[in-house]
Amino acid sequence: MAKYLFVYHGGGKGPTTPDEIKAVMDAWGAWFGSMGAAVVDGGNPVGLSSTVKPDGSLASGGGANPVSGYSLIEAANLDDAHQKARGCPILSAGGSIEIAEVIDM
């Protein structure tokens, strides 16, 4: 099986109350649980990103669609990875997922 990097973008402002936080964590836990052993690394949310430009300068903000988190998932192929991604809670929060196969070196 191949490994796929799921890079999450967006997803709203995030939960603020204890009940909202619990609901979001439960949704992510259920999604990861539905994939079982295919979850190689559940990953984490990330803070505000910056971009190193070709001239070496640093730009804040991560561009037009900054990264909000990542996971590493095992899948048979891109179609399988896509099917697994479709249940991700970030999609219902208005976010998106970038999928890329990890190339073993």
N, C-alpha and C positions, 0 to 999 in steps of 0.2 A: 504494500500500500504506500501511496505517496503522502507527503505531508503538505498541507496548505496553510499559508498564513492568511488569517482573516484580519484585515485592518479596518477598524470601525471609524466612521466619520459621523460627526453630528450627534443627534439624539436628544436635542433639547437642553434645557438648563439643568436638568437633573432633579432628583427628589430632594425635598427640603424637610418634610416632617418625618417623624419616626415611622408612621404608617406607610407613607410613600416609599421610604427607603426599604422597609420590609417587603412591600409589594414588588419593587424592582429587583431586589436580591432574590426573592422567591421565584420570579419569572426567569432570571438568569440561571438559577440553580436547576429549575425544571428543564430548561433548554439543554444545559450541559448534561444533565442526567439522562435526557432522551438520547444522547449520542454515546453514552457509555464510554468504553475504552478508546473510542475515536478521538477523545479529547486528550491530546498529548500535553498541552499546557494551556490551561484556561486563560492565562494572560492576566492583564490588569487594565484598568483605565489609565490614562496618561494625563499629565498636566499640559499647560499651554505649550505648544511647540514653537520652534524657531527654524528658520531655513538658512543653510549656508549657501550663498550664491556663488556662481562661477568665479567671481573676482575675490572670493574669500570673505566677503562681508557677511554679517549676520542680520537677518531680518526677522522681527518678531511676528507672531501671529500664525505661522504655519501655512500661509497662503489662503486661497479661496475656500478650501474645504479641509481644515486641519484635522489631524488624527485625534481620536478620542479614546482609543484603546486597541488591543490586539488579542488574538488567540492563535494557537497552533493546533490544527485539526488533521487527523488522518482520514483520507478518503481514497476510494478506488481510482477516481478520475475527476476532472473538473465538473462533470454533471453531478456526480455524487457530492462533491463539496458544495455545489450550488444548492442541491436539495437540503443539505444539512443547514446551510446559511439561512434558508427561507424561514426557519422558525425562530430566528434570533430576535429577542425583545427590542433591540435598537431600531429595527425596521418599523415597529408600531409606534416608536417615539419620534419618527420622522428622520432617522439617520439612514446611513447606507453602509454597505460592506464591500470592501475591495478584497478580491481573492487572488492569491498568487501561489503557484506551486513552488515549494522550497526545493532547490536543486542541491543535492548532496555533492560535496566536493571532496 
